[in-house]
Every structure is written in C-alpha cells, then in structure tokens.
Amino acid sequence: MNTKRYLEQIKRCEIMIKNKQEERKRIMDMGISTTVPTDRERVQTFGTSDLTGKAGTELALLSEQIDFLANRRAKIISQIDGMDELQHYEILTYRYVHHMSIFELMDHFGYSERHIERLLKAAHTAFEEKYRGQCVFA
C-alpha cells in the first residue's frame, strides 16, 4: 500500500463507521419495535432462535468494528499531526482529514495545481520516510 492509499483510509474509515452506526441504529429500532402477540393460541415451533440474543451479539460486534475503525482513523491522524514540517502537516491535514480536492487546495493556499501536486508529493515522501519503520503501509 502506498502512502496516498494509506492516508485515504481516513475517509474510508469515516464512511464505514457511518454505515455501521446506521446498521446499529436499525437493529436497535427493530428491537424496540418487536412485540410478542399474547392474545393468540400458543403453538410450539422448532428452529426459532433467541432474537434478542442475536441482536445483542450483532450490536456488540458492530460496536467492536466501529471502535476498531475509529482507532485506525485516529492513529493515521495522529501520524499526520506528528509531521515535522508545518507545510507538510497542513497540506496532508487539508487533503486527507478535511477531504479537500486539489482545486480546493489551490484556492485555499493560492498556489497552482502543479505546485499543490509538488507539495503533496513532498509531504507523502516525508510521511513515508518518517513512518516507514513502523510498518504502517502493510
């Protein structure tokens, strides 16, 4: 995995967290709206599972996944925060944490597209050199 793809994981984590939170909310809403009819004749059935237990297990698994993704996102952001040169820190933050496009970066910094691309390349190189020994790209 190259540096750019590694840093792009921030956005991917955010999307995945949002999707998992929506799934967790859907499961919780289903649990709240589930009722058991009490006015009918009782019938013994086979193969039914404990729906509440299953929902609880799913909720716990989703919470673990959300925590894992949030920790991964936080780790990458803390690595960006650890950049030595201010300009590298700033361009990586705006590009990957704030999800600015190249054109938005051009407007923000007042530089040409070519200059923004040079700055990003230099920041990627500095990031990779700083964190290469930590196996962050595996």
C-alpha positions as CSV (number, residue, x, y, z in Angstrom):
1,M,0.0,0.0,0.0
2,N,1.4,3.4,-0.9
3,T,1.3,6.5,1.2
4,K,-1.6,8.1,-0.6
5,R,-3.8,5.0,-0.2
6,Y,-2.8,4.7,3.4
7,L,-3.8,8.2,4.1
8,E,-7.0,7.8,2.1
9,Q,-8.1,5.2,4.7
10,I,-9.2,8.1,6.9
11,K,-12.2,8.8,4.6
12,R,-12.8,5.1,4.1
13,C,-13.0,4.6,7.9
14,E,-15.4,7.5,8.3
15,I,-17.7,6.0,5.6
16,M,-17.5,2.6,7.2
17,I,-18.2,4.0,10.7
18,K,-21.2,5.9,9.4
19,N,-22.6,2.7,7.7
20,K,-22.0,0.6,10.8
21,Q,-23.7,3.2,13.0
22,E,-26.7,3.2,10.7
23,E,-26.9,-0.6,10.9
24,R,-26.6,-0.5,14.7
25,K,-29.5,2.1,14.8
26,R,-31.6,-0.2,12.5
27,I,-31.0,-3.2,14.8
28,M,-31.9,-1.2,17.9
29,D,-35.0,0.2,16.2
30,M,-36.1,-3.3,15.3
31,G,-35.6,-4.4,18.9
32,I,-37.7,-1.6,20.2
33,S,-40.5,-2.3,17.7
34,T,-40.6,-6.0,18.2
35,T,-43.7,-7.2,20.1
36,V,-44.9,-10.6,21.0
37,P,-48.6,-11.3,20.5
38,T,-50.3,-12.5,23.7
39,D,-53.9,-13.0,22.5
40,R,-53.2,-16.0,20.3
41,E,-53.1,-19.6,21.0
42,R,-49.6,-20.8,21.9
43,V,-48.0,-23.1,19.3
44,Q,-44.8,-24.9,19.8
45,T,-42.3,-24.3,16.9
46,F,-38.9,-25.7,16.2
47,G,-35.8,-23.9,15.0
48,T,-36.6,-20.5,16.4
49,S,-33.6,-18.6,17.8
50,D,-33.3,-16.1,20.6
51,L,-33.8,-12.9,18.5
52,T,-32.8,-10.7,21.4
53,G,-29.6,-12.6,22.0
54,K,-28.8,-12.5,18.3
55,A,-29.4,-8.7,18.1
56,G,-27.3,-8.2,21.2
57,T,-24.4,-10.2,19.6
58,E,-24.7,-8.2,16.4
59,L,-24.7,-4.9,18.3
60,A,-21.6,-5.9,20.3
61,L,-19.8,-6.9,17.0
62,L,-20.8,-3.7,15.3
63,S,-19.5,-1.7,18.3
64,E,-16.2,-3.5,18.2
65,Q,-15.9,-2.8,14.5
66,I,-16.7,0.9,15.0
67,D,-14.1,1.1,17.7
68,F,-11.5,-0.6,15.5
69,L,-12.2,1.8,12.6
70,A,-12.2,4.9,14.9
71,N,-8.9,3.8,16.4
72,R,-7.4,3.3,12.9
73,R,-8.6,6.7,11.8
74,A,-7.2,8.4,15.0
75,K,-3.9,6.6,14.5
76,I,-3.5,7.9,11.0
77,I,-4.5,11.4,12.0
78,S,-2.0,11.4,14.9
79,Q,0.7,10.4,12.5
80,I,-0.2,13.4,10.3
81,D,-0.1,15.5,13.5
82,G,3.4,14.3,14.1
83,M,4.8,15.7,10.8
84,D,7.9,17.8,11.5
85,E,7.4,20.4,8.7
86,L,4.4,22.7,9.1
87,Q,3.6,22.8,5.4
88,H,3.6,19.0,5.2
89,Y,1.3,18.8,8.2
90,E,-1.0,21.5,6.8
91,I,-1.4,20.1,3.3
92,L,-1.9,16.5,4.5
93,T,-4.5,17.6,7.0
94,Y,-6.5,19.6,4.5
95,R,-6.2,16.9,1.9
96,Y,-6.9,13.8,3.9
97,V,-8.6,14.9,7.2
98,H,-10.8,17.7,5.7
99,H,-11.1,15.8,2.3
100,M,-10.2,18.9,0.2
101,S,-9.8,18.3,-3.6
102,I,-6.8,19.6,-5.5
103,F,-8.8,22.6,-6.7
104,E,-10.0,23.4,-3.2
105,L,-6.3,23.2,-2.0
106,M,-5.4,25.6,-4.9
107,D,-8.0,28.1,-3.7
108,H,-7.0,27.7,0.0
109,F,-3.3,28.1,-0.5
110,G,-3.3,30.3,-3.5
111,Y,-1.0,28.0,-5.5
112,S,-1.1,26.5,-8.9
113,E,-2.2,22.9,-9.5
114,R,1.3,21.9,-10.3
115,H,2.7,23.5,-7.1
116,I,0.0,21.7,-5.0
117,E,0.9,18.4,-6.5
118,R,4.6,19.0,-5.8
119,L,3.7,19.9,-2.2
120,L,1.6,16.8,-1.8
121,K,4.4,14.6,-3.3
122,A,6.9,16.1,-0.9
123,A,4.6,15.6,2.0
124,H,3.9,12.0,1.0
125,T,7.6,11.3,0.8
126,A,8.3,12.9,4.2
127,F,5.4,11.0,5.7
128,E,6.7,7.7,4.4
129,E,10.2,8.3,5.5
130,K,9.1,9.3,9.0
131,Y,6.8,6.2,9.5
132,R,8.5,3.6,7.3
133,G,10.0,1.8,10.3
134,Q,6.5,1.4,12.0
135,C,5.1,-0.8,9.2
136,V,2.1,1.4,8.7
137,F,1.9,0.6,5.0
138,A,1.5,-3.1,5.4
